[in-house]
Amino acid sequence: MSRDGVLIVRHENEIGGTTDVAARPAFAARRATKTVDGRAVTGWFAEDFTLAELKTLRARERLPELRPANTASDGREPILTSDEVLDIAAVAGVGVAPELKHPSYFAALGLPMEEAFVAALERRGLTGADAPVITQCFEVGALQRLRTRIAAPLLQLVAASGGPFDRTELDYAAMTTPEGLADVAAYADWIGADTALIEPTPGAPTRLIAEAHAAGLKVAGWTFRAENAFLPEGDRIGDAPAGHGRLRERLARFAGYGLDAAFMDQPRYSLPPLRGKVAGEA
Protein backbone atom coordinates (compact mmCIF):
# COMPACT_ATOMS: atom_id res chain seq x y z
CA MET A 1 0.00 0.00 0.00
CA SER A 2 1.00 3.59 -0.53
CA ARG A 3 1.44 5.92 2.44
CA ASP A 4 -2.02 7.30 1.78
CA GLY A 5 -3.62 3.85 1.81
CA VAL A 6 -3.96 2.96 -1.88
CA LEU A 7 -3.37 -0.62 -3.02
CA ILE A 8 -0.70 -0.75 -5.71
CA VAL A 9 0.52 -3.66 -7.82
CA ARG A 10 4.13 -4.58 -7.08
CA HIS A 11 5.42 -7.98 -6.04
CA GLU A 12 7.13 -6.48 -2.99
CA ASN A 13 6.82 -3.31 -0.98
CA GLU A 14 10.53 -2.70 -1.67
CA ILE A 15 10.34 -0.94 -5.04
CA GLY A 16 14.02 -0.29 -5.77
CA GLY A 17 14.32 -3.48 -7.80
CA THR A 18 11.30 -2.88 -10.03
CA THR A 19 11.23 0.89 -10.56
CA ASP A 20 13.63 3.73 -11.33
CA VAL A 21 13.32 5.21 -7.83
CA ALA A 22 17.06 4.81 -7.19
CA ALA A 23 17.75 7.21 -10.06
CA ARG A 24 15.47 9.92 -8.62
CA PRO A 25 17.56 12.40 -6.54
CA ALA A 26 14.43 13.77 -4.91
CA PHE A 27 13.82 10.41 -3.24
CA ALA A 28 17.41 9.50 -2.32
CA ALA A 29 16.85 10.26 1.37
CA ARG A 30 14.01 7.76 1.57
CA ARG A 31 16.31 4.77 1.16
CA ALA A 32 15.98 2.79 4.38
CA THR A 33 16.44 -0.58 6.03
CA LYS A 34 13.31 -2.16 7.46
CA THR A 35 12.37 -5.49 8.98
CA VAL A 36 9.66 -7.09 6.86
CA ASP A 37 8.29 -10.38 8.17
CA GLY A 38 11.40 -10.88 10.27
CA ARG A 39 13.89 -10.13 7.49
CA ALA A 40 16.02 -6.99 7.10
CA VAL A 41 15.43 -5.34 3.72
CA THR A 42 17.20 -2.24 2.38
CA GLY A 43 15.78 -0.06 -0.34
CA TRP A 44 12.80 2.16 -1.03
CA PHE A 45 9.38 1.18 0.26
CA ALA A 46 5.94 1.82 -1.16
CA GLU A 47 4.55 2.77 2.23
CA ASP A 48 6.91 5.76 2.39
CA PHE A 49 5.42 7.33 -0.77
CA THR A 50 2.04 8.82 -1.56
CA LEU A 51 0.26 7.48 -4.61
CA ALA A 52 0.99 10.74 -6.45
CA GLU A 53 4.71 10.24 -5.80
CA LEU A 54 4.60 6.59 -6.83
CA LYS A 55 2.91 7.57 -10.07
CA THR A 56 5.98 9.62 -11.05
CA LEU A 57 8.11 6.44 -11.07
CA ARG A 58 8.51 4.09 -14.00
CA ALA A 59 8.83 0.32 -14.05
CA ARG A 60 12.01 -1.55 -14.94
CA GLU A 61 13.03 -5.16 -15.50
CA ARG A 62 13.89 -6.87 -12.21
CA LEU A 63 16.22 -9.48 -13.76
CA PRO A 64 18.10 -7.67 -16.56
CA GLU A 65 20.94 -10.17 -16.53
CA LEU A 66 18.52 -12.99 -17.38
CA ARG A 67 16.02 -11.01 -19.46
CA PRO A 68 17.99 -8.31 -21.28
CA ALA A 69 15.39 -7.95 -24.04
CA ASN A 70 12.87 -6.75 -21.47
CA THR A 71 15.03 -3.75 -20.60
CA ALA A 72 13.86 -2.16 -23.85
CA SER A 73 10.65 -1.39 -21.97
CA ASP A 74 12.38 0.15 -18.94
CA GLY A 75 11.01 3.59 -18.13
CA ARG A 76 7.82 3.26 -20.19
CA GLU A 77 5.16 2.13 -17.77
CA PRO A 78 3.95 3.55 -14.44
CA ILE A 79 3.10 1.62 -11.30
CA LEU A 80 -0.52 0.51 -11.51
CA THR A 81 -3.06 0.59 -8.72
CA SER A 82 -5.14 -2.44 -7.88
CA ASP A 83 -8.19 -0.62 -9.21
CA GLU A 84 -6.48 0.01 -12.54
CA VAL A 85 -5.58 -3.67 -12.92
CA LEU A 86 -9.15 -4.72 -12.10
CA ASP A 87 -10.39 -2.28 -14.74
CA ILE A 88 -7.98 -3.68 -17.35
CA ALA A 89 -9.02 -7.24 -16.53
CA ALA A 90 -12.71 -6.37 -16.83
CA VAL A 91 -12.21 -4.87 -20.28
CA ALA A 92 -10.10 -7.84 -21.39
CA GLY A 93 -12.55 -10.37 -19.98
CA VAL A 94 -9.95 -12.19 -17.89
CA GLY A 95 -9.65 -13.05 -14.23
CA VAL A 96 -7.04 -11.93 -11.74
CA ALA A 97 -5.17 -13.67 -8.91
CA PRO A 98 -4.03 -10.89 -6.57
CA GLU A 99 -1.67 -11.72 -3.72
CA LEU A 100 -1.96 -9.75 -0.49
CA LYS A 101 1.66 -9.11 0.51
CA HIS A 102 2.66 -8.75 4.17
CA PRO A 103 -0.80 -7.81 5.51
CA SER A 104 0.32 -8.07 9.17
CA TYR A 105 3.24 -5.74 8.46
CA PHE A 106 0.98 -3.16 6.84
CA ALA A 107 -1.66 -3.45 9.55
CA ALA A 108 1.01 -2.59 12.12
CA LEU A 109 1.67 0.61 10.14
CA GLY A 110 -1.99 1.58 10.32
CA LEU A 111 -2.60 0.50 6.72
CA PRO A 112 -5.27 -2.24 6.86
CA MET A 113 -4.84 -3.95 3.51
CA GLU A 114 -7.86 -6.23 3.78
CA GLU A 115 -10.30 -3.35 4.28
CA ALA A 116 -9.16 -1.58 1.11
CA PHE A 117 -9.15 -4.84 -0.84
CA VAL A 118 -12.66 -5.91 0.14
CA ALA A 119 -13.96 -2.42 -0.60
CA ALA A 120 -12.48 -2.61 -4.11
CA LEU A 121 -14.14 -5.97 -4.76
CA GLU A 122 -17.47 -4.77 -3.38
CA ARG A 123 -17.46 -1.73 -5.68
CA ARG A 124 -17.24 -4.09 -8.66
CA GLY A 125 -19.52 -6.86 -7.45
CA LEU A 126 -16.60 -9.30 -7.26
CA THR A 127 -17.30 -10.89 -3.88
CA GLY A 128 -19.42 -13.85 -5.02
CA ALA A 129 -18.32 -17.47 -5.37
CA ASP A 130 -18.28 -17.12 -9.17
CA ALA A 131 -16.19 -13.93 -9.21
CA PRO A 132 -13.16 -14.13 -11.57
CA VAL A 133 -10.80 -13.36 -8.67
CA ILE A 134 -8.62 -15.80 -6.72
CA THR A 135 -7.05 -14.07 -3.73
CA GLN A 136 -3.71 -15.44 -2.53
CA CYS A 137 -1.74 -14.95 0.65
CA PHE A 138 1.05 -16.67 2.58
CA GLU A 139 -0.53 -15.55 5.84
CA VAL A 140 -3.36 -17.63 7.29
CA GLY A 141 -5.26 -15.04 9.32
CA ALA A 142 -5.83 -12.72 6.38
CA LEU A 143 -7.49 -15.48 4.37
CA GLN A 144 -9.56 -16.65 7.33
CA ARG A 145 -10.86 -13.12 7.85
CA LEU A 146 -11.57 -12.71 4.15
CA ARG A 147 -13.58 -15.94 4.19
CA THR A 148 -16.05 -14.32 6.60
CA ARG A 149 -16.53 -11.38 4.24
CA ILE A 150 -16.36 -12.66 0.66
CA ALA A 151 -17.31 -15.88 -1.11
CA ALA A 152 -14.81 -15.39 -3.95
CA PRO A 153 -12.12 -18.11 -4.16
CA LEU A 154 -9.17 -17.94 -1.76
CA LEU A 155 -5.73 -19.53 -2.20
CA GLN A 156 -3.35 -20.42 0.61
CA LEU A 157 0.26 -20.11 -0.51
CA VAL A 158 2.74 -22.63 0.88
CA ALA A 159 6.52 -22.70 0.47
CA ALA A 160 9.06 -25.52 0.60
CA SER A 161 10.35 -24.26 3.96
CA GLY A 162 9.32 -21.97 6.81
CA GLY A 163 5.79 -21.08 7.78
CA PRO A 164 3.20 -18.28 7.74
CA PHE A 165 4.52 -15.15 9.45
CA ASP A 166 1.31 -14.58 11.38
CA ARG A 167 1.09 -18.11 12.81
CA THR A 168 4.35 -19.06 14.47
CA GLU A 169 2.85 -22.34 15.69
CA LEU A 170 2.42 -23.51 12.09
CA ASP A 171 4.86 -24.47 9.38
CA TYR A 172 4.24 -25.24 5.73
CA ALA A 173 5.36 -28.86 6.14
CA ALA A 174 2.53 -29.47 8.62
CA MET A 175 0.06 -27.51 6.49
CA THR A 176 0.69 -29.83 3.52
CA THR A 177 -0.03 -33.08 5.38
CA PRO A 178 -3.50 -34.59 4.88
CA GLU A 179 -4.54 -33.20 8.27
CA GLY A 180 -3.09 -29.78 7.52
CA LEU A 181 -4.75 -29.66 4.10
CA ALA A 182 -8.11 -30.43 5.72
CA ASP A 183 -7.58 -27.44 8.01
CA VAL A 184 -6.75 -25.22 5.03
CA ALA A 185 -9.86 -26.42 3.21
CA ALA A 186 -11.97 -24.99 6.05
CA TYR A 187 -11.26 -21.47 4.77
CA ALA A 188 -9.59 -21.72 1.34
CA ASP A 189 -10.46 -23.21 -2.04
CA TRP A 190 -6.92 -23.61 -3.37
CA ILE A 191 -3.37 -24.13 -2.26
CA GLY A 192 -0.59 -22.48 -4.20
CA ALA A 193 2.45 -24.73 -3.75
CA ASP A 194 6.13 -24.21 -4.41
CA THR A 195 6.88 -26.59 -7.27
CA ALA A 196 9.49 -28.32 -5.09
CA LEU A 197 6.64 -29.54 -2.87
CA ILE A 198 5.00 -31.20 -5.87
CA GLU A 199 8.08 -32.55 -7.66
CA PRO A 200 11.30 -32.51 -5.59
CA THR A 201 13.09 -34.44 -8.36
CA PRO A 202 12.07 -34.42 -12.04
CA GLY A 203 9.75 -37.32 -12.70
CA ALA A 204 9.29 -38.18 -9.00
CA PRO A 205 6.20 -36.39 -7.68
CA THR A 206 4.94 -36.35 -4.13
CA ARG A 207 1.34 -37.09 -3.20
CA LEU A 208 0.56 -33.44 -2.50
CA ILE A 209 -1.78 -32.88 -5.43
CA ALA A 210 -3.73 -36.07 -4.78
CA GLU A 211 -4.00 -35.35 -1.06
CA ALA A 212 -5.05 -31.75 -1.68
CA HIS A 213 -7.73 -32.90 -4.12
CA ALA A 214 -8.93 -35.41 -1.53
CA ALA A 215 -9.31 -32.52 0.92
CA GLY A 216 -11.37 -30.58 -1.63
CA LEU A 217 -8.62 -28.14 -2.63
CA LYS A 218 -7.45 -27.25 -6.11
CA VAL A 219 -3.70 -26.87 -6.62
CA ALA A 220 -1.70 -24.15 -8.37
CA GLY A 221 2.07 -24.44 -8.72
CA TRP A 222 4.54 -21.57 -8.48
CA THR A 223 6.54 -20.29 -10.19
CA PHE A 224 7.26 -21.84 -13.59
CA ARG A 225 10.10 -20.01 -15.37
CA ALA A 226 11.85 -20.90 -18.59
CA GLU A 227 15.42 -19.86 -17.76
CA ASN A 228 17.96 -22.53 -16.81
CA ALA A 229 18.71 -20.51 -13.66
CA PHE A 230 15.29 -21.47 -12.31
CA LEU A 231 15.01 -25.03 -13.60
CA PRO A 232 16.14 -28.29 -11.96
CA GLU A 233 19.22 -29.77 -13.57
CA GLY A 234 17.32 -32.38 -15.53
CA ASP A 235 15.23 -29.71 -17.29
CA ARG A 236 18.09 -27.42 -18.33
CA ILE A 237 19.46 -27.08 -21.85
CA GLY A 238 23.11 -25.98 -21.87
CA ASP A 239 24.92 -24.06 -19.17
CA ALA A 240 23.86 -20.45 -19.83
CA PRO A 241 21.73 -19.23 -16.89
CA ALA A 242 19.60 -17.10 -19.22
CA GLY A 243 19.09 -19.90 -21.74
CA HIS A 244 15.66 -21.49 -21.92
CA GLY A 245 15.34 -25.10 -20.86
CA ARG A 246 12.61 -27.73 -21.06
CA LEU A 247 9.80 -25.77 -19.48
CA ARG A 248 7.13 -27.19 -21.76
CA GLU A 249 8.17 -30.71 -20.86
CA ARG A 250 8.14 -29.80 -17.19
CA LEU A 251 4.64 -28.37 -17.48
CA ALA A 252 3.51 -31.56 -19.23
CA ARG A 253 4.71 -33.62 -16.27
CA PHE A 254 2.88 -31.39 -13.79
CA ALA A 255 -0.28 -31.52 -15.89
CA GLY A 256 0.02 -35.29 -15.75
CA TYR A 257 0.21 -35.12 -11.97
CA GLY A 258 -3.17 -33.34 -11.96
CA LEU A 259 -2.05 -29.74 -11.46
CA ASP A 260 -5.03 -27.40 -11.76
CA ALA A 261 -3.22 -24.14 -12.57
CA ALA A 262 0.22 -22.62 -12.96
CA PHE A 263 1.84 -19.32 -12.09
CA MET A 264 4.26 -18.48 -14.89
CA ASP A 265 6.59 -15.78 -16.14
CA GLN A 266 6.32 -16.94 -19.78
CA PRO A 267 2.72 -18.03 -20.42
CA ARG A 268 3.48 -18.78 -24.06
CA TYR A 269 4.84 -22.12 -22.87
CA SER A 270 1.48 -23.10 -21.41
CA LEU A 271 0.07 -26.48 -22.46
CA PRO A 272 -3.48 -27.21 -23.65
CA PRO A 273 -4.40 -28.93 -20.32
CA LEU A 274 -3.59 -25.67 -18.53
CA ARG A 275 -4.95 -23.20 -21.07
CA GLY A 276 -7.01 -20.56 -19.33
CA LYS A 277 -5.56 -21.62 -15.99
CA VAL A 278 -2.34 -19.64 -16.09
CA ALA A 279 -1.50 -16.51 -14.13
CA GLY A 280 1.49 -14.26 -14.71
CA GLU A 281 3.74 -13.51 -11.75
CA ALA A 282 3.86 -9.71 -11.23
HELIX and SHEET records of a PDB file:
HELIX    1   1 VAL A   21  ALA A   23  5                                   3    
HELIX    2   2 PRO A   25  ARG A   30  5                                   6    
HELIX    3   3 ALA A   46  ASP A   48  5                                   3    
HELIX    4   4 LEU A   51  LEU A   54  1                                   4    
HELIX    5   5 PRO A   68  SER A   73  5                                   6    
HELIX    6   6 SER A   82  ALA A   92  1                                  11    
HELIX    7   7 PRO A  103  ALA A  108  1                                   6    
HELIX    8   8 MET A  113  ARG A  123  1                                  11    
HELIX    9   9 VAL A  140  ARG A  147  1                                   8    
HELIX   10  10 TYR A  172  MET A  175  1                                   4    
HELIX   11  11 PRO A  178  VAL A  184  1                                   7    
HELIX   12  12 THR A  195  ILE A  198  1                                   4    
HELIX   13  13 LEU A  208  ALA A  214  1                                   7    
HELIX   14  14 ASN A  228  PHE A  230  5                                   3    
HELIX   15  15 GLU A  233  ASP A  235  5                                   3    
HELIX   16  16 LEU A  247  TYR A  257  1                                  11    
HELIX   17  17 PRO A  267  TYR A  269  5                                   3    
HELIX   18  18 PRO A  272  LEU A  274  5                                   3    
SHEET    1   A 2 ALA A  32  VAL A  36  0                                        
SHEET    2   A 2 ARG A  39  GLY A  43 -1                                        
SHEET    1   B 6 THR A 135  CYS A 137  0                                        
SHEET    2   B 6 LEU A 154  VAL A 158  1                                        
SHEET    3   B 6 TRP A 190  ASP A 194  1                                        
SHEET    4   B 6 LYS A 218  PHE A 224  1                                        
SHEET    5   B 6 ALA A 261  MET A 264  1                                        
SHEET    6   B 6 VAL A 278  GLY A 280  1                                        
END                                                                             
